[in-house]
Structures are given as C-alpha cells and as structure tokens.
Amino acid sequence: MVLLLLLLLPGGPVACVALARYGFGRLGHPGAGPADGGGRLRGTAALLGAAAVAVYVWGLLHVAGAVLAAEDGGTDSAPVRPCRTPGWQEWARDPGITGYTVSYLPLRFVCETGDGGRYATGHVPRYVNPAFLCLTVAAVATAGSAALDAERRARSRTAV
C-alpha cells in the first residue's frame, strides 16, 4: 500500500503540470480566435483536468501522511494514531481496532474494528472528493464538447 502511494505521488504533479501547460498553451495561442473554438475547449478541458489532478494529489498527500503515522511503530502505536478520532475509545474496547485500509475512490483512510465494522477518519479534507468529482465531470464534458465540435467542423468541411 505504501508502495502504491509512492508511485502515485510523483506522477500526479507531473500530470498536473503537463495538462496545465497544454491548457494554457491552447488558450494563450496567438492564432486562436473565434474560428478555433475546439482549441479553446480542449485547453479548458486540460485546465479542468489539471485542477482535478491537483485536488486528488492534495488528498493523496493527506492519506500518505495518515499511512506513515499508522505504520510508525513503537510506544503508543496501538491502536494506530490515525484511528484515534473522537469516540475511538468506544471502538477500541471490545473487540478493538484491528487495522486500516485506504480507499482511493473515494479517497479516504478507513479504520477497521474486530467485529467487521469500519469507519472513515477525517484525514482527507471534506472538500477533496466532491471537488475531484465535479472537476473530473467538467473536464470530461468539456473534452466531449471539443470532440463533438471537431466532428461538426470536419463534416462541414467535407460537405462544402
């Protein structure tokens, strides 16, 4: 699990920067005028995608911090520190907090109890998952609009 986090964290900023460069390049292109609506749509979709990746990586950093705290052994390490949310003493009595899992969609750190119960901690900020969903849907919708616009332009050129 820690290995997966280490693989995801470097790729996120790289993807974010690449999408942002493409998006700003399409929007700031000197030849992009009203006739190049598809380019503007593609640029907007790329910027929305970059924002979605940035929000997801931000939440992933919070999860990585919780995982590092959970894996830190030694004195005062049971139950794992990230599972010590308000009311954790009740869950720790019987049957106890037995472990944790990480959910990547939606992004969250989940503690498991001995009786099969689970509860999510507040390590990932509340706005991360809704913002990621909205930005992703907007990016996909805008990219779809750009594809439809390109198809419409291609058909109008062949019809002439």
N, C-alpha and C positions, 0 to 999 in steps of 0.2 A: 504494500500500500504506500509506504514511504517512497519506494522507487517510482511508482506511478506519479506521485506528486512532484518528484524531482524531474521527471520527464515532461510534465505538463507546464511547469512554471517557466522554463526558459522559452518554450515555443510560443507562449501567449504574447509576451511583449514583441517578439519578432513579427508575429502575425498582425498584431495591432499596428505597429509602425508601417509594415508593408501596405496594409489596407488604407491607412491614413495618407501615406504618400501617393498611392494611386488615386484616392478620392480627391485630395487637394489638387493633384495634377490634372484630373479631369475637369474639376470646377474652375481652376485657375488658368486653363488653356486659353491663350490669346485668341485662337481661331474659333472658340466655342461661342456660338451665337444662338439666336432663336432656332436656326435650322439644325443645330446639334443638340436637340432635346434628349436624345438617347444617351449621349455622353454625360450630360448633367445628371440624368437619372442613375447611370452607372456610378458616377462619382458620389452621389448622395448615398446610394446603397453601400458603397465601400466605406464611407464615413460612419454610417449606422452600424455596419459590421465591426468596424474598429472600436466603436463605443461599446458594443456588446461584448467583444473580447476583453476590453479593458475592465468592464464591470465584473465579468466572470473571473478574471485573474485576481482582481481585488478580493473577491470572496474566497478564491482558492488559497490566497495568502493567509487568510484567517483560519481556514481549515488546516493548512500546513502548520500553523502555529499551535493549534489545538492538538494535532497529532504529535508534534515534538514534545509538548508538555505531557501528553499521555504516555509516551514512550520513555520519558525520563524516570528512571527507577530510583531506588534509594529510600531514605526515610520519608515518611509522609507521602508515599506514592500509591497507597491503596485506600480507597478507590481512586482511580485516576483523577487528577486535578480538574480536567475539563468537565467531568461529570458532576462536579460539586456546584450545582446550580441551586437556587432556592428550593428547599424541600428534599434535597438529596439525602438527608439523614433518614427520612422515612423509607426511601428506596434501598438504602444501604443496610438496614436492619436485617430483614428476612425476606427474601433469600439473598439479597445483596446485589451490588453492581458487579457484573461478571466481565464486561468488556465493552468494546465500542466498534462501530463501523463508520465508514464515510460514504455518504451518498453524493454522487456527482451531478445528478439531475433529479430533483432539485439539489442544490449544493447545501450540504449540512453535515454536522458532526452528531452522530446518534449514539447514545449510551444504551447498553443492554443490561437487563436485570436477569437474575437467575430463574425467574418464573416465566421467561419468554417475553416480558414487557420491554418496551423501547420508549425512549423519549429523546427529543432533539434538544440540544443545548443552544444557547444564544450566541455562539461564537461567530457565526456568519451574520453580518448585519441584515436586518429585516428587508431592506430595500434591494438587496442584491438579486434575489431570484425573480421578483416581479420586473425589475429594470432589465435584467437579461432577457426575459421572455418578450417584453414589449419591444426592445431594440432589435432582437432577432426577427420577430414577426415583421417589423417595419422594414428591416433590411431585405428580407426575402420578398416582401410585397413590392418594394421599390425595384429590386432586381428583376422581378417578374414583369413589372411595368416597362422596364427598359427593354426586355426581351420582346415583349409584345410590340413596342414602338419600333424596334429594329425590323421585326417581321412585317409590320404595316408599311414601313418605308421601302423595304425590299419589294413587296408586292406592287406598290405604286410605281416604282421604277420599271418593273417588268411589264406593267400594264400600258405604259406610255409608248 
